[in-house]
Amino acid sequence: MKQADLGLSLTTKKTRKREFLVQMERVVPWAALVGLVLPYAPAAKTGRPPFPVETMLRIHFMQQWFTLSDPAMEEALHDVPLFREFANLGWDKRLPDESTILRFRHLLEAHKLAEPILATVNELLRDKGLMLKAGTVVDATLIAAPSSTKNQSGERDPEMHQAKKGNQWHFGMKAHIGVDAESGLVHTVRGTAANVNDVVEANALLHGEETEAFGDAGYQGVSNRPDANEDVQWHVAMRPGKRRALDKTKPLDALVDEIERLKASVRAKVEHPFRVVKRQFGHVKVRYRGLKKNTAQLVTLFALSNLWMARRALLALDGQLRPKAANAA
């Protein structure tokens, strides 16, 4: 029998996908996350034993990293030895089918475990000194949803709405996030319909221990809202038209422009997790119907984006990365 018939991978090349999984293998706090899910995992009294929680978590995370649906994930486990290896599934073991993968996701949704997963990841990052609590940057991004009515129900998702950005209309939802102003790591995620104004969710994105908060011009008036915390100092960007009108030859206007530039440099931190989720993980469209399921997925994605963004620091702290590599881009 040929080696390939056993599902063995004989390649020695370190592909980007393999290197990605090697790094995530090392930085994900598997034991803590398994302990979080285990109390809710069903125990089979008869029939085939259930798959280990860690195996199902690894499969669930690969779905997020590689934008795989339940059927696509089942096929990938059969087709890609690397994925089976990461999920701790040998060539001679049975593989979970799409229904098993679906049931595990439903278990996470039913017990609202996405938020605890994010909290567990952030606890690790705080313990490592990688996440501070002095300041928060808030922002939101649009996530597209199918606008076609050519589906089983014959209608668009009623929980998604249209919103205008610039001169273009978008249909879908918004992901609102609060990130640590120092590291850019996400601590709070909220999901709403696309037509919800950014400023409405702003104060809900604060964790409650910060003293400074930053937002772009869309958050004008945030400190005057009923849910505002008087102990938080907001630094909101000047409206673009007003900033363009500044006369930089005048000392006072030049100073105002420099302050705006400094505020923008802090706000730039919030773009990093959006880039990871949309570009690195490929999440540019909602996968499910309804805000609840899609928000749960977004929370998980941002938890994983935190680990990806902090991976070099985590590996360096654990002595798994040489100092020279830790400083590389």
Secondary structure as a PSIPRED ss2 file (coil, helix, strand):
# PSIPRED VFORMAT (PSIPRED V4.0)

   1 M C   1.000  0.000  0.000
   2 K C   1.000  0.000  0.000
   3 Q H   0.000  1.000  0.000
   4 A H   0.000  1.000  0.000
   5 D H   0.000  1.000  0.000
   6 L H   0.000  1.000  0.000
   7 G C   1.000  0.000  0.000
   8 L C   1.000  0.000  0.000
   9 S C   1.000  0.000  0.000
  10 L C   1.000  0.000  0.000
  11 T C   1.000  0.000  0.000
  12 T C   1.000  0.000  0.000
  13 K C   1.000  0.000  0.000
  14 K C   1.000  0.000  0.000
  15 T C   1.000  0.000  0.000
  16 R H   0.000  1.000  0.000
  17 K H   0.000  1.000  0.000
  18 R H   0.000  1.000  0.000
  19 E H   0.000  1.000  0.000
  20 F H   0.000  1.000  0.000
  21 L H   0.000  1.000  0.000
  22 V H   0.000  1.000  0.000
  23 Q H   0.000  1.000  0.000
  24 M H   0.000  1.000  0.000
  25 E H   0.000  1.000  0.000
  26 R H   0.000  1.000  0.000
  27 V H   0.000  1.000  0.000
  28 V C   1.000  0.000  0.000
  29 P C   1.000  0.000  0.000
  30 W H   0.000  1.000  0.000
  31 A H   0.000  1.000  0.000
  32 A H   0.000  1.000  0.000
  33 L H   0.000  1.000  0.000
  34 V H   0.000  1.000  0.000
  35 G H   0.000  1.000  0.000
  36 L H   0.000  1.000  0.000
  37 V H   0.000  1.000  0.000
  38 L H   0.000  1.000  0.000
  39 P H   0.000  1.000  0.000
  40 Y H   0.000  1.000  0.000
  41 A C   1.000  0.000  0.000
  42 P C   1.000  0.000  0.000
  43 A C   1.000  0.000  0.000
  44 A C   1.000  0.000  0.000
  45 K C   1.000  0.000  0.000
  46 T C   1.000  0.000  0.000
  47 G C   1.000  0.000  0.000
  48 R C   1.000  0.000  0.000
  49 P C   1.000  0.000  0.000
  50 P C   1.000  0.000  0.000
  51 F C   1.000  0.000  0.000
  52 P C   1.000  0.000  0.000
  53 V H   0.000  1.000  0.000
  54 E H   0.000  1.000  0.000
  55 T H   0.000  1.000  0.000
  56 M H   0.000  1.000  0.000
  57 L H   0.000  1.000  0.000
  58 R H   0.000  1.000  0.000
  59 I H   0.000  1.000  0.000
  60 H H   0.000  1.000  0.000
  61 F H   0.000  1.000  0.000
  62 M H   0.000  1.000  0.000
  63 Q H   0.000  1.000  0.000
  64 Q H   0.000  1.000  0.000
  65 W H   0.000  1.000  0.000
  66 F H   0.000  1.000  0.000
  67 T C   1.000  0.000  0.000
  68 L C   1.000  0.000  0.000
  69 S C   1.000  0.000  0.000
  70 D H   0.000  1.000  0.000
  71 P H   0.000  1.000  0.000
  72 A H   0.000  1.000  0.000
  73 M H   0.000  1.000  0.000
  74 E H   0.000  1.000  0.000
  75 E H   0.000  1.000  0.000
  76 A H   0.000  1.000  0.000
  77 L H   0.000  1.000  0.000
  78 H H   0.000  1.000  0.000
  79 D H   0.000  1.000  0.000
  80 V C   1.000  0.000  0.000
  81 P H   0.000  1.000  0.000
  82 L H   0.000  1.000  0.000
  83 F H   0.000  1.000  0.000
  84 R H   0.000  1.000  0.000
  85 E H   0.000  1.000  0.000
  86 F H   0.000  1.000  0.000
  87 A C   1.000  0.000  0.000
  88 N C   1.000  0.000  0.000
  89 L C   1.000  0.000  0.000
  90 G C   1.000  0.000  0.000
  91 W C   1.000  0.000  0.000
  92 D C   1.000  0.000  0.000
  93 K C   1.000  0.000  0.000
  94 R C   1.000  0.000  0.000
  95 L C   1.000  0.000  0.000
  96 P C   1.000  0.000  0.000
  97 D C   1.000  0.000  0.000
  98 E H   0.000  1.000  0.000
  99 S H   0.000  1.000  0.000
 100 T H   0.000  1.000  0.000
 101 I H   0.000  1.000  0.000
 102 L H   0.000  1.000  0.000
 103 R H   0.000  1.000  0.000
 104 F H   0.000  1.000  0.000
 105 R H   0.000  1.000  0.000
 106 H H   0.000  1.000  0.000
 107 L H   0.000  1.000  0.000
 108 L H   0.000  1.000  0.000
 109 E H   0.000  1.000  0.000
 110 A H   0.000  1.000  0.000
 111 H C   1.000  0.000  0.000
 112 K C   1.000  0.000  0.000
 113 L C   1.000  0.000  0.000
 114 A H   0.000  1.000  0.000
 115 E H   0.000  1.000  0.000
 116 P H   0.000  1.000  0.000
 117 I H   0.000  1.000  0.000
 118 L H   0.000  1.000  0.000
 119 A H   0.000  1.000  0.000
 120 T H   0.000  1.000  0.000
 121 V H   0.000  1.000  0.000
 122 N H   0.000  1.000  0.000
 123 E H   0.000  1.000  0.000
 124 L H   0.000  1.000  0.000
 125 L H   0.000  1.000  0.000
 126 R H   0.000  1.000  0.000
 127 D H   0.000  1.000  0.000
 128 K C   1.000  0.000  0.000
 129 G C   1.000  0.000  0.000
 130 L C   1.000  0.000  0.000
 131 M C   1.000  0.000  0.000
 132 L C   1.000  0.000  0.000
 133 K C   1.000  0.000  0.000
 134 A C   1.000  0.000  0.000
 135 G E   0.000  0.000  1.000
 136 T E   0.000  0.000  1.000
 137 V E   0.000  0.000  1.000
 138 V E   0.000  0.000  1.000
 139 D E   0.000  0.000  1.000
 140 A E   0.000  0.000  1.000
 141 T E   0.000  0.000  1.000
 142 L E   0.000  0.000  1.000
 143 I E   0.000  0.000  1.000
 144 A E   0.000  0.000  1.000
 145 A C   1.000  0.000  0.000
 146 P C   1.000  0.000  0.000
 147 S C   1.000  0.000  0.000
 148 S C   1.000  0.000  0.000
 149 T C   1.000  0.000  0.000
 150 K C   1.000  0.000  0.000
 151 N C   1.000  0.000  0.000
 152 Q C   1.000  0.000  0.000
 153 S C   1.000  0.000  0.000
 154 G C   1.000  0.000  0.000
 155 E C   1.000  0.000  0.000
 156 R C   1.000  0.000  0.000
 157 D C   1.000  0.000  0.000
 158 P C   1.000  0.000  0.000
 159 E C   1.000  0.000  0.000
 160 M C   1.000  0.000  0.000
 161 H E   0.000  0.000  1.000
 162 Q E   0.000  0.000  1.000
 163 A E   0.000  0.000  1.000
 164 K E   0.000  0.000  1.000
 165 K E   0.000  0.000  1.000
 166 G C   1.000  0.000  0.000
 167 N C   1.000  0.000  0.000
 168 Q E   0.000  0.000  1.000
 169 W E   0.000  0.000  1.000
 170 H E   0.000  0.000  1.000
 171 F E   0.000  0.000  1.000
 172 G E   0.000  0.000  1.000
 173 M E   0.000  0.000  1.000
 174 K E   0.000  0.000  1.000
 175 A E   0.000  0.000  1.000
 176 H E   0.000  0.000  1.000
 177 I E   0.000  0.000  1.000
 178 G E   0.000  0.000  1.000
 179 V E   0.000  0.000  1.000
 180 D E   0.000  0.000  1.000
 181 A C   1.000  0.000  0.000
 182 E C   1.000  0.000  0.000
 183 S C   1.000  0.000  0.000
 184 G C   1.000  0.000  0.000
 185 L C   1.000  0.000  0.000
 186 V E   0.000  0.000  1.000
 187 H E   0.000  0.000  1.000
 188 T E   0.000  0.000  1.000
 189 V E   0.000  0.000  1.000
 190 R E   0.000  0.000  1.000
 191 G E   0.000  0.000  1.000
 192 T E   0.000  0.000  1.000
 193 A E   0.000  0.000  1.000
 194 A C   1.000  0.000  0.000
 195 N C   1.000  0.000  0.000
 196 V C   1.000  0.000  0.000
 197 N C   1.000  0.000  0.000
 198 D H   0.000  1.000  0.000
 199 V H   0.000  1.000  0.000
 200 V H   0.000  1.000  0.000
 201 E H   0.000  1.000  0.000
 202 A H   0.000  1.000  0.000
 203 N H   0.000  1.000  0.000
 204 A H   0.000  1.000  0.000
 205 L H   0.000  1.000  0.000
 206 L C   1.000  0.000  0.000
 207 H C   1.000  0.000  0.000
 208 G C   1.000  0.000  0.000
 209 E C   1.000  0.000  0.000
 210 E C   1.000  0.000  0.000
 211 T C   1.000  0.000  0.000
 212 E E   0.000  0.000  1.000
 213 A E   0.000  0.000  1.000
 214 F E   0.000  0.000  1.000
 215 G E   0.000  0.000  1.000
 216 D C   1.000  0.000  0.000
 217 A H   0.000  1.000  0.000
 218 G H   0.000  1.000  0.000
 219 Y H   0.000  1.000  0.000
 220 Q C   1.000  0.000  0.000
 221 G C   1.000  0.000  0.000
 222 V H   0.000  1.000  0.000
 223 S H   0.000  1.000  0.000
 224 N H   0.000  1.000  0.000
 225 R C   1.000  0.000  0.000
 226 P C   1.000  0.000  0.000
 227 D C   1.000  0.000  0.000
 228 A C   1.000  0.000  0.000
 229 N C   1.000  0.000  0.000
 230 E C   1.000  0.000  0.000
 231 D C   1.000  0.000  0.000
 232 V C   1.000  0.000  0.000
 233 Q E   0.000  0.000  1.000
 234 W E   0.000  0.000  1.000
 235 H E   0.000  0.000  1.000
 236 V E   0.000  0.000  1.000
 237 A C   1.000  0.000  0.000
 238 M C   1.000  0.000  0.000
 239 R C   1.000  0.000  0.000
 240 P H   0.000  1.000  0.000
 241 G H   0.000  1.000  0.000
 242 K H   0.000  1.000  0.000
 243 R H   0.000  1.000  0.000
 244 R H   0.000  1.000  0.000
 245 A C   1.000  0.000  0.000
 246 L C   1.000  0.000  0.000
 247 D C   1.000  0.000  0.000
 248 K C   1.000  0.000  0.000
 249 T C   1.000  0.000  0.000
 250 K C   1.000  0.000  0.000
 251 P H   0.000  1.000  0.000
 252 L H   0.000  1.000  0.000
 253 D H   0.000  1.000  0.000
 254 A H   0.000  1.000  0.000
 255 L H   0.000  1.000  0.000
 256 V H   0.000  1.000  0.000
 257 D H   0.000  1.000  0.000
 258 E H   0.000  1.000  0.000
 259 I H   0.000  1.000  0.000
 260 E H   0.000  1.000  0.000
 261 R H   0.000  1.000  0.000
 262 L H   0.000  1.000  0.000
 263 K H   0.000  1.000  0.000
 264 A H   0.000  1.000  0.000
 265 S H   0.000  1.000  0.000
 266 V H   0.000  1.000  0.000
 267 R H   0.000  1.000  0.000
 268 A H   0.000  1.000  0.000
 269 K H   0.000  1.000  0.000
 270 V H   0.000  1.000  0.000
 271 E H   0.000  1.000  0.000
 272 H H   0.000  1.000  0.000
 273 P H   0.000  1.000  0.000
 274 F H   0.000  1.000  0.000
 275 R H   0.000  1.000  0.000
 276 V H   0.000  1.000  0.000
 277 V H   0.000  1.000  0.000
 278 K H   0.000  1.000  0.000
 279 R H   0.000  1.000  0.000
 280 Q H   0.000  1.000  0.000
 281 F C   1.000  0.000  0.000
 282 G C   1.000  0.000  0.000
 283 H C   1.000  0.000  0.000
 284 V C   1.000  0.000  0.000
 285 K E   0.000  0.000  1.000
 286 V C   1.000  0.000  0.000
 287 R C   1.000  0.000  0.000
 288 Y C   1.000  0.000  0.000
 289 R C   1.000  0.000  0.000
 290 G C   1.000  0.000  0.000
 291 L H   0.000  1.000  0.000
 292 K H   0.000  1.000  0.000
 293 K H   0.000  1.000  0.000
 294 N H   0.000  1.000  0.000
 295 T H   0.000  1.000  0.000
 296 A H   0.000  1.000  0.000
 297 Q H   0.000  1.000  0.000
 298 L H   0.000  1.000  0.000
 299 V H   0.000  1.000  0.000
 300 T H   0.000  1.000  0.000
 301 L H   0.000  1.000  0.000
 302 F H   0.000  1.000  0.000
 303 A H   0.000  1.000  0.000
 304 L H   0.000  1.000  0.000
 305 S H   0.000  1.000  0.000
 306 N H   0.000  1.000  0.000
 307 L H   0.000  1.000  0.000
 308 W H   0.000  1.000  0.000
 309 M H   0.000  1.000  0.000
 310 A C   1.000  0.000  0.000
 311 R H   0.000  1.000  0.000
 312 R H   0.000  1.000  0.000
 313 A H   0.000  1.000  0.000
 314 L H   0.000  1.000  0.000
 315 L H   0.000  1.000  0.000
 316 A H   0.000  1.000  0.000
 317 L H   0.000  1.000  0.000
 318 D C   1.000  0.000  0.000
 319 G C   1.000  0.000  0.000
 320 Q C   1.000  0.000  0.000
 321 L C   1.000  0.000  0.000
 322 R C   1.000  0.000  0.000
 323 P H   0.000  1.000  0.000
 324 K H   0.000  1.000  0.000
 325 A H   0.000  1.000  0.000
 326 A H   0.000  1.000  0.000
 327 N C   1.000  0.000  0.000
 328 A C   1.000  0.000  0.000
 329 A C   1.000  0.000  0.000
